[in-house]
Amino acid sequence: MRDVNELVGMVFSGLAPLVIEDMVDEGERILVRARTPQAPVPCPGCGAPSGRVHGYHWRTVADVSVDGRRVVVRVSVRRLVCPTRGCRHTFREQVPGVLERYQRRTARLTRQVRSVVKELAGRASARLLTALSMRLSRHTALRTLLRIPLPRSRVPRVIGVDDFALRRRHRYATVLVDAETHERIDVLPDRTADTLEAWLRTHPGAEIVCRDGSTTYAEAIRRALPDAIQVADRWHIWHNLCEAALSEVKAHSSCWASVLDTPLYDGPRARTTLERWQQVHALLDKGVGLLECARRLQLALNTVKRYARADRPERMLRVPKYRTSLVDPYREHLRRRRAEDPAVPVQHLFDEIKSLGFTGCLNLLHKYINQGRADAERSHISPRRLARMLLSRPEGLKAEQQNLLRRLTAACQEMTRLADHVRTFASFLVPKSGNAAAISGWATEVRAAELPHLHAFVRGLERDHDGVVAALTLPFHNGGTEGVNNKTKLIKRQMYGRAGFQLLRHRILLG
């Protein structure tokens, strides 16, 4: 068996600079009595060593727990007399690495507490530390968190800039990240151009700045760093194309729905839509502007624009938006039974599919049959589902999905061109030098097609031409910044209303 002193030295190795004199087991805690060595100590004022004792006093600090019990260390500390004339008369000796000035915890316990509060902040860290026999309140946990020194900020060569919500739709902040290493650089209290411009002027040196499609950030970067390359985010570019493609798919519902024999909306809402289309185009044919049309018809300006883009009233009609139903797995059974016996009662069908595992109600089955979904050759396809297939990688689709997609995109010339343009643009998302010329030719082909929503997407690319070209030719992107934003959402949900900007900024920068 090892010597007791050696065992004590192993358990309390963090107190090695002290001389342990006694240990007392008090049940819920362990009391350790210790003193400082008798060696001379340099004066903090002049640096002259001194061993002349003026007096003693006790310091009581908490240490890391042992065997699930708190450890309290009482240390006898000397007050020494400075030998240098004119310097301070007396001073207390310090034990660096064990006892820090004004602290009630040892240095190693403070390191453990900081590691916990860095990840969990206030209440959660207080609960966890209590379970680990380290008692402190949530307020102390937050103060400990704010005392953790932030890493020294530097200005990298490639910066990522993005905004995140402090209070959604009301207040936003800006985060700056090293786009190459994903290291947090700084957090700004708002997302205005003046704030970002002031930071960039104060921290010059960035050569490339990755951002989203925000014109505010683009203007701030242009003013502060006129020679820097601005790179638009490829994900946002692709997302904008997806929205435009979905709008085109909706506008051509009457074309591809006829292939599936899917009925369009036919009711009061559809008649109102056709009447509004007639009213809008009647005013436009007379030379009335869009804003004046909106005022006369008492419609929103964006609504008038949507009607103006449709060259025919049929472009405004949509297929019904049916959600996934509990009846869908039994559609083939219903279709076969109704084909064999068109007069079969719905109650009989309900009893049959109930025995097959149907968990819905009779009213749900009535609604499903009245909508015509039970007699369709295939399950209902919404515009969003068709757009999803159109925007997916061909190798990621099943064979039946690929065949269905070919049938639907061949419904009209515009749908065929839309599919071709989407596939061509998808190849640009792999950055290479030839994309700069290819994107210009692609935009020219899109303008020649009758695809007004895709025309709006092209106009957006032209407004940020340099940023888009840089995004499609350079390997840099804003993915790291978006990742930091996702982590920020987690931090906000951890701290709820206590996440003031100072505290939130501290946790973001600590990473």
Phi, psi and omega in degrees: 000138182290160177295144182299320181295324178292322178294319177296321178296329178287317182290319183250045181296334178290346178259020184303324179294347179263163175256109181281124182257328185199155174224135183234127176272110181257018178091276182281344179216164177245124180260124179247123176259132183213170176218165178277156177297160182272012182288154176298150183235134178290143177291134179292345180273306184251345179087000181285132180289146180216140175235008182278118185271129175265328179180181181232154170210161183261138170242130180247119182228155176269146179235175181298148184288155177229127178058035178073014180237148179292149177240126178243131183247123174254117187246131174273114185249139182272147166254120187254159180259129179285131182280349184274127179290136180091347177274185179299150185288308180227164176205153177270139178283146177245156179240089182301140180087348179236304181241119176261155184299133176068007182266148179253012177227150176291163183296321182288327175292321178298321178297319179294317179298318179297321179297323181285311184292335177297327182267327189244351179065227195277276189299314183297318180292324178297320178293317181293317181294327176296319177295335179265016178064034174236099187274125170199153183278167179294329178292319176296323178299317180292321177297320177297321179297316182288342177275351177293124182293137178284149176296148181294124181283146176224164180258109181281174179286325181239121183248140171251132183235133176203163179251159174215158187274127166278318172219112192306134180068006179234304184230138181226157177231173183237135177244140178241131187227148170289113186291344180267318182255353182064021178282137178289136181254306181197164176230126182258148189286350178211187181236032179279158181293324182295319180295314179293320179298317179297320179294317181294325177289326180285333181237073181286164175127345180286136180257330182226134180235120177265133183211174173271200183277014183294124176287335178295310178295321180299318180292320179296317179293320181297323181283320184276321183232077183296337181267354182284150177271125177265130182243116175288153183280127183295326180297317180293324177297313179295322178298318178296322176295321178299318179295319179294319179295321178297320178296321178293320178297318178296319183294335181253030179300323182294338180280300186283339177291331179293333178294325182263003184057035178272126181288147174272168177302131179220092183192194181303321181294320179294320179294321177297320179298315180295321178296318179294323178299316178299317181295315181297313183287333174295319178289321179295324178294336178274000179090012178284137180285167182297318181295320178291324175299316179297321180292317183291320183269357180057048177240161175291150182298319179295327177294317178296319178299320180296319177291326182291329181291332183282119182282342178226150181297333180297337180293344181269349181278146183233156173282154180299146179266091179264129175277166176299132185244155175294343181277342185308317181296343183251015183296318180296321178296316180296318182296318180293317181293320180288333175287322178289319183221090182300338183264013181297131180294148179295327179298322178294318178297321180298316180296324181293310181287338175295321178289340179273355177118006179295133183248003181275189183253172181293323180298324179296321178292319177303313181297319181298317181289319181295331178283353180081010184282337181285336183263356182288151180290331179219166180295156184297141177243121178273161176303323180293322179292320177294318178296325178296318177294322181294327185264359180273159174295134180304323181288347178272356180261149175288165182298319179293326177292321177296318178295318178296320180296320178296320178295316185287322180287342176272005182295326178209165184295323182294320178295323177296315179293322178300315179298319179295316182294322180294315180295322179295316181293328179299328179290339179285344184288348171269108189298131172203160188296329183286352182291335182298316179281326182293325181292329178292317177295323178297318180296323179296319179294323181294320180296332181281348181265158179273068180230081188297325180291325176288330174298318178298322177296319179296320178298324176295322176295322181292327179293333179238050188301311184296318179295321180292316179298319178296323180294325184269356180240339181253153183279001185275151180205177184255022182296321179297322179293320177296325176295320176297322178296321177296319177295325179297322177299321177296317179299316180297320180289333176292321190257350177051230186287347180282355184277069170294167188298320182297314180293318180296317178299320181298316182290324179296315183288332176288338173073000000 
